[in-house]
């Protein structure tokens, strides 16, 4: 699976590089104006990327089906991917409308207000995400809900709804997430976490971990980190595309797409450092709330087994792919927390 990801990235970058060279030829076939032509070129490039990633995604799905990690059929996966592509098309159209529109007015300085607009959109998406997740139901586990209420009081949090997303027909993998900003904050537990294979103590660790994300304002910080990537990234794209007349010129759109793909790939290691730090911080919060290192260790082992994850992946894979601490790192943290508590009078 690691090499599946690596080869997919190499293929995408190589073909988008070719598209950056031949894409401007399509401008001659368009009479849609600068913004419309830019949208067409961007959507063509995005569709090309989706097609290139399709066989690699199917290989990943085959692996997940082989190990019973997912229950989705190949047809369902392709259909869902097609609808996802439609949503990406809408976002790309909006992005091109903003970038090319601003470039028509203020030229190569579009990156400054454009970057700010993209950060605002990221914050809006984080705010609205809880309403976009399907299949949510209230938590019907009184003991677990009582623990959640206690953790919220200890963290100084207002009441945060705990919801359960039914994923039983889609996957066997356990997961949970903290989503939302301000009044939309909530914790989403996948229904797979509430199965009998997980003890109540382990489920308490999951809830405490997700509440830790809210207590440490990780979602807000994630938007702030996005700003630190998006605004300099927009500046670099404006500099790179200036060789083709800047983003006011539709011919620069394929080159801008290439710059975006390359910059996103180069940013992966740093983004992973940030998310791993946040996840480790949430793990520590969970330990201080539950005072249950054995429950945490059992949870981390069970998560590793259920996902067929490598508890100690190669360094290059850890740097490039891992958004969470490894299974062994999380177990070591639980044991370190226990040793620290035992040594404290």
C-alpha atoms as a printed R data frame, in Angstrom:
    type eleno elety resid chain resno       x      y       z
1   ATOM     1    CA   UNK     A     1   0.000  0.000   0.000
2   ATOM     2    CA   UNK     A     2   2.913  2.342   0.626
3   ATOM     3    CA   UNK     A     3   4.297  1.758  -2.839
4   ATOM     4    CA   UNK     A     4   0.810  2.099  -4.298
5   ATOM     5    CA   UNK     A     5   0.719  5.624  -2.865
6   ATOM     6    CA   UNK     A     6   4.256  6.499  -4.001
7   ATOM     7    CA   UNK     A     7   3.766  5.282  -7.573
8   ATOM     8    CA   UNK     A     8   0.410  7.084  -7.772
9   ATOM     9    CA   UNK     A     9   2.034 10.369  -6.732
10  ATOM    10    CA   UNK     A    10   4.847  9.970  -9.252
11  ATOM    11    CA   UNK     A    11   2.432  9.156 -12.076
12  ATOM    12    CA   UNK     A    12   0.135 12.072 -11.237
13  ATOM    13    CA   UNK     A    13   2.992 14.592 -11.086
14  ATOM    14    CA   UNK     A    14   4.499 13.297 -14.336
15  ATOM    15    CA   UNK     A    15   1.238 13.425 -16.295
16  ATOM    16    CA   UNK     A    16   0.182 16.793 -14.858
17  ATOM    17    CA   UNK     A    17   3.602 18.080 -15.928
18  ATOM    18    CA   UNK     A    18   2.812 16.927 -19.473
19  ATOM    19    CA   UNK     A    19  -0.627 18.545 -19.213
20  ATOM    20    CA   UNK     A    20   1.023 21.797 -18.120
21  ATOM    21    CA   UNK     A    21   2.872 21.793 -21.459
22  ATOM    22    CA   UNK     A    22   0.028 20.799 -23.771
23  ATOM    23    CA   UNK     A    23  -2.922 22.275 -21.850
24  ATOM    24    CA   UNK     A    24  -2.577 25.785 -23.326
25  ATOM    25    CA   UNK     A    25  -3.398 24.328 -26.766
26  ATOM    26    CA   UNK     A    26  -6.986 23.806 -25.600
27  ATOM    27    CA   UNK     A    27  -7.363 27.563 -25.092
28  ATOM    28    CA   UNK     A    28  -7.611 27.998 -28.850
29  ATOM    29    CA   UNK     A    29 -10.683 25.765 -28.867
30  ATOM    30    CA   UNK     A    30 -12.527 27.799 -26.233
31  ATOM    31    CA   UNK     A    31 -14.638 30.913 -26.603
32  ATOM    32    CA   UNK     A    32 -15.734 30.998 -22.961
33  ATOM    33    CA   UNK     A    33 -13.682 34.012 -21.918
34  ATOM    34    CA   UNK     A    34 -10.787 34.033 -19.432
35  ATOM    35    CA   UNK     A    35 -12.716 32.772 -16.396
36  ATOM    36    CA   UNK     A    36 -14.762 30.181 -18.273
37  ATOM    37    CA   UNK     A    37 -11.724 28.901 -20.144
38  ATOM    38    CA   UNK     A    38  -9.755 28.718 -16.897
39  ATOM    39    CA   UNK     A    39 -12.558 26.648 -15.365
40  ATOM    40    CA   UNK     A    40 -12.604 24.289 -18.329
41  ATOM    41    CA   UNK     A    41  -8.837 23.772 -18.225
42  ATOM    42    CA   UNK     A    42  -8.881 23.209 -14.461
43  ATOM    43    CA   UNK     A    43 -11.740 20.707 -14.659
44  ATOM    44    CA   UNK     A    44 -10.029 18.876 -17.507
45  ATOM    45    CA   UNK     A    45  -6.860 18.622 -15.428
46  ATOM    46    CA   UNK     A    46  -8.794 17.483 -12.350
47  ATOM    47    CA   UNK     A    47 -10.611 14.840 -14.377
48  ATOM    48    CA   UNK     A    48  -7.267 13.647 -15.712
49  ATOM    49    CA   UNK     A    49  -5.895 13.328 -12.162
50  ATOM    50    CA   UNK     A    50  -8.998 11.382 -11.079
51  ATOM    51    CA   UNK     A    51  -8.606  8.932 -13.968
52  ATOM    52    CA   UNK     A    52  -4.911  8.462 -13.196
53  ATOM    53    CA   UNK     A    53  -5.603  7.733  -9.541
54  ATOM    54    CA   UNK     A    54  -8.457  5.323 -10.313
55  ATOM    55    CA   UNK     A    55  -6.361  2.133 -10.784
56  ATOM    56    CA   UNK     A    56  -4.319  2.886  -7.663
57  ATOM    57    CA   UNK     A    57  -7.491  3.479  -5.682
58  ATOM    58    CA   UNK     A    58  -8.908  0.199  -6.947
59  ATOM    59    CA   UNK     A    59  -5.724 -1.576  -5.829
60  ATOM    60    CA   UNK     A    60  -6.163 -0.076  -2.351
61  ATOM    61    CA   UNK     A    61  -9.820 -1.135  -2.317
62  ATOM    62    CA   UNK     A    62  -8.822 -4.667  -3.324
63  ATOM    63    CA   UNK     A    63  -6.423 -4.807  -0.354
64  ATOM    64    CA   UNK     A    64  -9.082 -3.461   2.043
65  ATOM    65    CA   UNK     A    65 -11.664 -5.970   0.795
66  ATOM    66    CA   UNK     A    66  -9.164 -8.813   0.986
67  ATOM    67    CA   UNK     A    67  -8.551 -8.060   4.677
68  ATOM    68    CA   UNK     A    68 -12.204 -7.204   5.448
69  ATOM    69    CA   UNK     A    69 -11.379 -3.592   6.286
70  ATOM    70    CA   UNK     A    70 -14.101 -2.338   3.945
71  ATOM    71    CA   UNK     A    71 -17.402 -3.821   2.834
72  ATOM    72    CA   UNK     A    72 -17.831 -1.523  -0.188
73  ATOM    73    CA   UNK     A    73 -18.103 -3.086  -3.628
74  ATOM    74    CA   UNK     A    74 -16.055 -1.903  -6.576
75  ATOM    75    CA   UNK     A    75 -19.178 -0.408  -8.157
76  ATOM    76    CA   UNK     A    76 -20.082  1.500  -4.983
77  ATOM    77    CA   UNK     A    77 -16.543  2.798  -4.690
78  ATOM    78    CA   UNK     A    78 -16.485  4.073  -8.275
79  ATOM    79    CA   UNK     A    79 -19.931  5.692  -7.975
80  ATOM    80    CA   UNK     A    80 -18.973  7.403  -4.700
81  ATOM    81    CA   UNK     A    81 -15.732  8.537  -6.298
82  ATOM    82    CA   UNK     A    82 -17.687  9.956  -9.217
83  ATOM    83    CA   UNK     A    83 -19.924 11.985  -6.901
84  ATOM    84    CA   UNK     A    84 -16.838 13.092  -4.997
85  ATOM    85    CA   UNK     A    85 -15.322 14.249  -8.285
86  ATOM    86    CA   UNK     A    86 -18.451 16.317  -8.907
87  ATOM    87    CA   UNK     A    87 -17.989 18.059  -5.557
88  ATOM    88    CA   UNK     A    88 -14.344 18.717  -6.434
89  ATOM    89    CA   UNK     A    89 -15.421 20.170  -9.775
90  ATOM    90    CA   UNK     A    90 -17.666 22.629  -7.942
91  ATOM    91    CA   UNK     A    91 -14.826 23.627  -5.624
92  ATOM    92    CA   UNK     A    92 -12.415 24.041  -8.541
93  ATOM    93    CA   UNK     A    93 -14.914 26.231 -10.373
94  ATOM    94    CA   UNK     A    94 -15.218 28.421  -7.285
95  ATOM    95    CA   UNK     A    95 -11.434 28.540  -6.858
96  ATOM    96    CA   UNK     A    96 -10.829 29.502 -10.487
97  ATOM    97    CA   UNK     A    97 -13.599 32.104 -10.298
98  ATOM    98    CA   UNK     A    98 -11.840 33.661  -7.310
99  ATOM    99    CA   UNK     A    99  -8.273 33.424  -8.618
100 ATOM   100    CA   UNK     A   100  -8.797 34.375 -12.259
101 ATOM   101    CA   UNK     A   101 -11.380 36.995 -11.308
102 ATOM   102    CA   UNK     A   102  -9.013 38.656  -8.847
103 ATOM   103    CA   UNK     A   103  -6.129 38.386 -11.326
104 ATOM   104    CA   UNK     A   104  -8.188 40.231 -13.928
105 ATOM   105    CA   UNK     A   105  -8.526 43.146 -11.494
106 ATOM   106    CA   UNK     A   106  -5.262 43.307  -9.533
107 ATOM   107    CA   UNK     A   107  -2.917 41.174 -11.624
108 ATOM   108    CA   UNK     A   108  -0.217 39.105  -9.925
109 ATOM   109    CA   UNK     A   109  -1.229 40.418  -6.496
110 ATOM   110    CA   UNK     A   110  -4.281 38.122  -6.542
111 ATOM   111    CA   UNK     A   111  -2.533 35.773  -4.111
112 ATOM   112    CA   UNK     A   112  -2.932 38.129  -1.141
113 ATOM   113    CA   UNK     A   113  -6.741 38.524  -1.064
114 ATOM   114    CA   UNK     A   114  -7.117 35.118  -2.748
115 ATOM   115    CA   UNK     A   115  -5.200 33.366   0.026
116 ATOM   116    CA   UNK     A   116  -7.343 35.125   2.637
117 ATOM   117    CA   UNK     A   117 -10.527 34.026   0.847
118 ATOM   118    CA   UNK     A   118  -9.380 30.386   0.765
119 ATOM   119    CA   UNK     A   119  -8.619 30.498   4.496
120 ATOM   120    CA   UNK     A   120 -12.096 31.912   5.134
121 ATOM   121    CA   UNK     A   121 -13.591 29.092   3.044
122 ATOM   122    CA   UNK     A   122 -11.590 26.524   5.041
123 ATOM   123    CA   UNK     A   123 -12.962 27.985   8.280
124 ATOM   124    CA   UNK     A   124 -16.495 27.919   6.857
125 ATOM   125    CA   UNK     A   125 -16.083 24.283   5.819
126 ATOM   126    CA   UNK     A   126 -14.809 23.362   9.303
127 ATOM   127    CA   UNK     A   127 -17.850 25.121  10.788
128 ATOM   128    CA   UNK     A   128 -20.338 23.350   8.488
129 ATOM   129    CA   UNK     A   129 -18.715 19.880   8.371
130 ATOM   130    CA   UNK     A   130 -20.820 18.421  11.231
131 ATOM   131    CA   UNK     A   131 -23.949 18.993   9.130
132 ATOM   132    CA   UNK     A   132 -22.438 17.242   6.093
133 ATOM   133    CA   UNK     A   133 -21.704 13.894   7.779
134 ATOM   134    CA   UNK     A   134 -24.564 11.461   7.103
135 ATOM   135    CA   UNK     A   135 -26.143  8.862   9.346
136 ATOM   136    CA   UNK     A   136 -25.645 10.544  12.726
137 ATOM   137    CA   UNK     A   137 -27.614  9.311  15.733
138 ATOM   138    CA   UNK     A   138 -27.504 10.306  19.429
139 ATOM   139    CA   UNK     A   139 -25.291  8.220  21.691
140 ATOM   140    CA   UNK     A   140 -27.422  5.599  23.480
141 ATOM   141    CA   UNK     A   141 -24.844  4.443  26.041
142 ATOM   142    CA   UNK     A   142 -25.642  6.046  29.429
143 ATOM   143    CA   UNK     A   143 -22.363  5.030  31.084
144 ATOM   144    CA   UNK     A   144 -20.267  6.372  28.214
145 ATOM   145    CA   UNK     A   145 -22.325  9.582  28.047
146 ATOM   146    CA   UNK     A   146 -21.883 10.100  31.799
147 ATOM   147    CA   UNK     A   147 -18.110  9.785  31.372
148 ATOM   148    CA   UNK     A   148 -18.221 12.291  28.524
149 ATOM   149    CA   UNK     A   149 -20.104 14.775  30.706
150 ATOM   150    CA   UNK     A   150 -17.500 14.374  33.447
151 ATOM   151    CA   UNK     A   151 -14.635 14.920  30.988
152 ATOM   152    CA   UNK     A   152 -16.274 18.081  29.635
153 ATOM   153    CA   UNK     A   153 -16.495 19.494  33.168
154 ATOM   154    CA   UNK     A   154 -12.856 18.707  33.853
155 ATOM   155    CA   UNK     A   155 -11.794 20.366  30.581
156 ATOM   156    CA   UNK     A   156 -14.017 23.412  31.078
157 ATOM   157    CA   UNK     A   157 -15.982 22.652  27.920
158 ATOM   158    CA   UNK     A   158 -19.599 23.472  27.266
159 ATOM   159    CA   UNK     A   159 -21.895 20.579  26.378
160 ATOM   160    CA   UNK     A   160 -20.590 18.955  23.171
161 ATOM   161    CA   UNK     A   161 -22.973 16.453  21.548
162 ATOM   162    CA   UNK     A   162 -21.680 12.904  21.129
163 ATOM   163    CA   UNK     A   163 -23.051 11.405  17.914
164 ATOM   164    CA   UNK     A   164 -22.780  7.926  16.427
165 ATOM   165    CA   UNK     A   165 -22.355  7.467  12.680
166 ATOM   166    CA   UNK     A   166 -23.607  4.132  11.397
167 ATOM   167    CA   UNK     A   167 -20.872  2.728   9.143
168 ATOM   168    CA   UNK     A   168 -21.688 -0.948   9.691
169 ATOM   169    CA   UNK     A   169 -22.543 -1.493   6.040
170 ATOM   170    CA   UNK     A   170 -19.387  0.203   4.789
171 ATOM   171    CA   UNK     A   171 -16.386 -0.787   6.887
172 ATOM   172    CA   UNK     A   172 -15.180 -2.795   9.856
173 ATOM   173    CA   UNK     A   173 -12.502 -0.225  10.734
174 ATOM   174    CA   UNK     A   174 -12.996  1.715  13.991
175 ATOM   175    CA   UNK     A   175 -12.688  5.479  13.991
176 ATOM   176    CA   UNK     A   176 -13.869  8.680  15.652
177 ATOM   177    CA   UNK     A   177 -13.407 12.382  15.006
178 ATOM   178    CA   UNK     A   178 -13.836 15.785  16.551
179 ATOM   179    CA   UNK     A   179 -15.549 18.188  14.161
180 ATOM   180    CA   UNK     A   180 -17.006 21.684  14.108
181 ATOM   181    CA   UNK     A   181 -16.179 25.105  15.453
182 ATOM   182    CA   UNK     A   182 -17.943 27.035  18.203
183 ATOM   183    CA   UNK     A   183 -21.642 26.131  18.338
184 ATOM   184    CA   UNK     A   184 -21.267 23.324  15.758
185 ATOM   185    CA   UNK     A   185 -18.702 21.329  17.758
186 ATOM   186    CA   UNK     A   186 -19.417 17.649  18.265
187 ATOM   187    CA   UNK     A   187 -17.752 14.261  18.581
188 ATOM   188    CA   UNK     A   188 -18.543 11.618  15.971
189 ATOM   189    CA   UNK     A   189 -18.069  7.967  16.952
190 ATOM   190    CA   UNK     A   190 -18.206  5.365  14.231
191 ATOM   191    CA   UNK     A   191 -20.602  2.581  15.130
192 ATOM   192    CA   UNK     A   192 -17.689  0.127  14.848
193 ATOM   193    CA   UNK     A   193 -16.128  1.651  17.994
194 ATOM   194    CA   UNK     A   194 -19.204  0.686  20.016
195 ATOM   195    CA   UNK     A   195 -19.003 -3.018  19.196
196 ATOM   196    CA   UNK     A   196 -18.415 -5.567  21.951
197 ATOM   197    CA   UNK     A   197 -14.810 -6.055  20.826
198 ATOM   198    CA   UNK     A   198 -14.102 -2.696  22.510
199 ATOM   199    CA   UNK     A   199 -14.441 -2.488  26.273
200 ATOM   200    CA   UNK     A   200 -16.160  0.422  27.985
201 ATOM   201    CA   UNK     A   201 -12.784  1.617  29.277
202 ATOM   202    CA   UNK     A   202 -11.390  1.684  25.742
203 ATOM   203    CA   UNK     A   203 -14.453  3.571  24.489
204 ATOM   204    CA   UNK     A   204 -13.951  6.119  27.279
205 ATOM   205    CA   UNK     A   205 -10.413  6.715  26.027
206 ATOM   206    CA   UNK     A   206 -11.774  7.368  22.528
207 ATOM   207    CA   UNK     A   207 -14.288  9.939  23.814
208 ATOM   208    CA   UNK     A   208 -11.688 11.611  26.041
209 ATOM   209    CA   UNK     A   209  -9.263 11.796  23.098
210 ATOM   210    CA   UNK     A   210 -11.803 13.527  20.849
211 ATOM   211    CA   UNK     A   211 -12.854 15.949  23.597
212 ATOM   212    CA   UNK     A   212  -9.147 16.675  24.026
213 ATOM   213    CA   UNK     A   213  -9.069 17.902  20.424
214 ATOM   214    CA   UNK     A   214 -11.848 20.368  21.237
215 ATOM   215    CA   UNK     A   215 -10.280 21.440  24.517
216 ATOM   216    CA   UNK     A   216  -6.960 22.205  22.830
217 ATOM   217    CA   UNK     A   217  -8.741 23.964  19.929
218 ATOM   218    CA   UNK     A   218  -7.079 21.713  17.368
219 ATOM   219    CA   UNK     A   219  -9.655 22.353  14.639
220 ATOM   220    CA   UNK     A   220  -9.188 26.111  14.914
221 ATOM   221    CA   UNK     A   221  -5.432 25.621  14.980
222 ATOM   222    CA   UNK     A   222  -5.746 23.423  11.900
223 ATOM   223    CA   UNK     A   223  -7.355 26.320  10.033
224 ATOM   224    CA   UNK     A   224  -4.584 28.619  11.237
225 ATOM   225    CA   UNK     A   225  -1.940 26.169  10.021
226 ATOM   226    CA   UNK     A   226  -3.773 25.991   6.701
227 ATOM   227    CA   UNK     A   227  -3.395 29.762   6.424
228 ATOM   228    CA   UNK     A   228   0.359 29.434   6.946
229 ATOM   229    CA   UNK     A   229   0.446 27.026   3.999
230 ATOM   230    CA   UNK     A   230  -2.218 28.544   1.743
231 ATOM   231    CA   UNK     A   231  -1.070 32.158   1.595
232 ATOM   232    CA   UNK     A   232   2.634 31.450   0.841
233 ATOM   233    CA   UNK     A   233   1.479 28.672  -1.505
234 ATOM   234    CA   UNK     A   234  -0.734 31.116  -3.412
235 ATOM   235    CA   UNK     A   235   2.231 33.506  -3.663
236 ATOM   236    CA   UNK     A   236   4.461 30.755  -5.108
237 ATOM   237    CA   UNK     A   237   1.788 29.780  -7.626
238 ATOM   238    CA   UNK     A   238   1.471 33.416  -8.713
239 ATOM   239    CA   UNK     A   239   5.258 33.592  -9.215
240 ATOM   240    CA   UNK     A   240   5.424 30.303 -11.100
241 ATOM   241    CA   UNK     A   241   2.527 31.152 -13.412
242 ATOM   242    CA   UNK     A   242   3.863 34.650 -14.157
243 ATOM   243    CA   UNK     A   243   6.005 33.083 -16.901
244 ATOM   244    CA   UNK     A   244   2.753 32.514 -18.814
245 ATOM   245    CA   UNK     A   245   1.227 35.876 -18.136
246 ATOM   246    CA   UNK     A   246  -0.064 35.116 -14.653
247 ATOM   247    CA   UNK     A   247  -3.401 33.657 -13.604
248 ATOM   248    CA   UNK     A   248  -5.262 36.349 -15.534
249 ATOM   249    CA   UNK     A   249  -4.262 34.319 -18.582
250 ATOM   250    CA   UNK     A   250  -6.124 30.964 -18.915
251 ATOM   251    CA   UNK     A   251  -3.014 29.410 -20.469
252 ATOM   252    CA   UNK     A   252  -1.381 29.574 -17.035
253 ATOM   253    CA   UNK     A   253  -4.051 27.398 -15.360
254 ATOM   254    CA   UNK     A   254  -2.445 23.993 -16.223
255 ATOM   255    CA   UNK     A   255   0.905 25.257 -14.931
256 ATOM   256    CA   UNK     A   256  -0.823 26.480 -11.779
257 ATOM   257    CA   UNK     A   257  -2.364 23.021 -11.327
258 ATOM   258    CA   UNK     A   258   1.088 21.434 -11.603
259 ATOM   259    CA   UNK     A   259   2.472 23.876  -9.044
260 ATOM   260    CA   UNK     A   260  -0.408 23.067  -6.684
261 ATOM   261    CA   UNK     A   261   0.143 19.291  -6.978
262 ATOM   262    CA   UNK     A   262   3.898 19.578  -6.414
263 ATOM   263    CA   UNK     A   263   3.588 22.012  -3.505
264 ATOM   264    CA   UNK     A   264   0.915 19.827  -1.857
265 ATOM   265    CA   UNK     A   265   3.207 16.793  -2.110
266 ATOM   266    CA   UNK     A   266   6.183 18.691  -0.712
267 ATOM   267    CA   UNK     A   267   4.073 19.949   2.187
268 ATOM   268    CA   UNK     A   268   2.961 16.458   3.272
269 ATOM   269    CA   UNK     A   269   5.851 15.790   5.711
270 ATOM   270    CA   UNK     A   270   5.338 19.081   7.550
271 ATOM   271    CA   UNK     A   271   1.571 18.678   7.628
272 ATOM   272    CA   UNK     A   272   2.020 15.199   9.094
273 ATOM   273    CA   UNK     A   273   4.305 16.580  11.812
274 ATOM   274    CA   UNK     A   274   1.543 19.014  12.787
275 ATOM   275    CA   UNK     A   275  -1.250 16.436  12.875
276 ATOM   276    CA   UNK     A   276   0.898 13.891  14.731
277 ATOM   277    CA   UNK     A   277   1.627 16.507  17.388
278 ATOM   278    CA   UNK     A   278  -2.091 17.265  17.782
279 ATOM   279    CA   UNK     A   279  -2.975 13.574  17.987
280 ATOM   280    CA   UNK     A   280  -0.273 12.966  20.589
281 ATOM   281    CA   UNK     A   281  -1.541 15.917  22.604
282 ATOM   282    CA   UNK     A   282  -5.088 14.508  22.488
283 ATOM   283    CA   UNK     A   283  -3.746 11.111  23.613
284 ATOM   284    CA   UNK     A   284  -2.101 12.781  26.618
285 ATOM   285    CA   UNK     A   285  -5.324 14.617  27.476
286 ATOM   286    CA   UNK     A   286  -7.190 11.293  27.327
287 ATOM   287    CA   UNK     A   287  -4.707  9.718  29.748
288 ATOM   288    CA   UNK     A   288  -5.038 12.584  32.222
289 ATOM   289    CA   UNK     A   289  -8.840 12.378  32.059
290 ATOM   290    CA   UNK     A   290  -9.304  8.621  32.265
291 ATOM   291    CA   UNK     A   291  -6.287  7.720  34.432
292 ATOM   292    CA   UNK     A   292  -6.405  4.438  32.557
293 ATOM   293    CA   UNK     A   293  -3.149  3.650  30.710
294 ATOM   294    CA   UNK     A   294  -4.165 -0.007  30.418
295 ATOM   295    CA   UNK     A   295  -7.383  0.982  28.648
296 ATOM   296    CA   UNK     A   296  -5.437  3.299  26.345
297 ATOM   297    CA   UNK     A   297  -2.875  0.620  25.539
298 ATOM   298    CA   UNK     A   298  -5.625 -1.898  24.804
299 ATOM   299    CA   UNK     A   299  -7.339  0.625  22.518
300 ATOM   300    CA   UNK     A   300  -4.176  1.405  20.568
301 ATOM   301    CA   UNK     A   301  -3.452 -2.300  20.077
302 ATOM   302    CA   UNK     A   302  -7.008 -2.954  18.941
303 ATOM   303    CA   UNK     A   303  -6.946 -0.006  16.519
304 ATOM   304    CA   UNK     A   304  -3.682 -1.269  15.034
305 ATOM   305    CA   UNK     A   305  -5.006 -4.788  14.565
306 ATOM   306    CA   UNK     A   306  -8.361 -3.655  13.138
307 ATOM   307    CA   UNK     A   307  -6.755 -1.371  10.546
308 ATOM   308    CA   UNK     A   308  -3.984 -3.874   9.678
309 ATOM   309    CA   UNK     A   309  -1.581 -1.021  10.364
310 ATOM   310    CA   UNK     A   310   2.168 -1.339  10.805
311 ATOM   311    CA   UNK     A   311   2.902 -0.539  14.482
312 ATOM   312    CA   UNK     A   312   6.400  0.620  13.531
313 ATOM   313    CA   UNK     A   313   6.544  1.654   9.851
314 ATOM   314    CA   UNK     A   314   9.750  2.518   7.950
315 ATOM   315    CA   UNK     A   315  11.024  6.033   8.578
316 ATOM   316    CA   UNK     A   316  10.296  7.294   5.057
317 ATOM   317    CA   UNK     A   317   6.729  6.033   5.277
318 ATOM   318    CA   UNK     A   318   6.316  7.560   8.733
319 ATOM   319    CA   UNK     A   319   7.466 10.949   7.445
320 ATOM   320    CA   UNK     A   320   5.433 10.909   4.253
321 ATOM   321    CA   UNK     A   321   2.226  9.079   5.180
322 ATOM   322    CA   UNK     A   322   1.570  8.880   8.909
323 ATOM   323    CA   UNK     A   323  -0.884 11.498  10.221
324 ATOM   324    CA   UNK     A   324  -0.953  9.852  13.689
325 ATOM   325    CA   UNK     A   325   1.773  8.588  16.003
326 ATOM   326    CA   UNK     A   326   2.529  4.944  15.323
327 ATOM   327    CA   UNK     A   327   0.867  2.215  17.352
328 ATOM   328    CA   UNK     A   328   4.063  1.600  19.312
329 ATOM   329    CA   UNK     A   329   4.540  5.327  20.002
330 ATOM   330    CA   UNK     A   330   1.040  5.566  21.424
331 ATOM   331    CA   UNK     A   331   1.557  2.493  23.594
332 ATOM   332    CA   UNK     A   332   4.887  3.907  24.795
333 ATOM   333    CA   UNK     A   333   3.142  7.154  25.729
334 ATOM   334    CA   UNK     A   334   0.571  5.267  27.822
335 ATOM   335    CA   UNK     A   335   3.345  3.423  29.643
336 ATOM   336    CA   UNK     A   336   5.359  6.621  30.097
337 ATOM   337    CA   UNK     A   337   2.298  8.347  31.569
338 ATOM   338    CA   UNK     A   338   1.809  5.447  33.991
339 ATOM   339    CA   UNK     A   339   5.488  5.511  35.038
340 ATOM   340    CA   UNK     A   340   5.265  9.272  35.563
341 ATOM   341    CA   UNK     A   341   2.200  8.947  37.771
342 ATOM   342    CA   UNK     A   342   3.728  6.147  39.825
343 ATOM   343    CA   UNK     A   343   6.880  8.179  40.442
344 ATOM   344    CA   UNK     A   344   4.943 11.264  41.575
345 ATOM   345    CA   UNK     A   345   4.229 11.435  45.320
